[in-house]
Amino acid sequence: MDDPTGTINRTTGNVTLKSATLTFFEKNIEESALYHGINTDERLAATVGHEIEHTTDENIRLNLDGSARVEDEPIKKADEIIKEYQNRKPVAAPNSSEIFRFEKELEDPRRIFHGGGW
Ligand SMILES: [Zn+2]
């Protein structure tokens, strides 16, 4: 997130974000996806998670104050999302008997007529 503009109420501590710019670099996302062994959509999701973390009141406050810790939580969030994708259980492909049973069901007109089980 670049160029955030907003205000901090020093009395209440409330922050107001007025505008910010999000720029996604496709090539960086593709390269990072390869590096982490996930696909580009998953890596994009992690990047969006990173950017959403920049919109918390605490992060806007750090950003407007010019704090060096402004990237800490966003990086942590993206890492969590990447790990979730890396640790997901692979979806099992149907075995041949399941495919055969499905083909048999398709050939059975009663199933279609009664509209059951789909
Ligand atoms: Zn960031």
Residues whose N, C-alpha, C, O or C-beta is under 5 A from the ligand:
A	BS01	ZN	M1 E71 P74
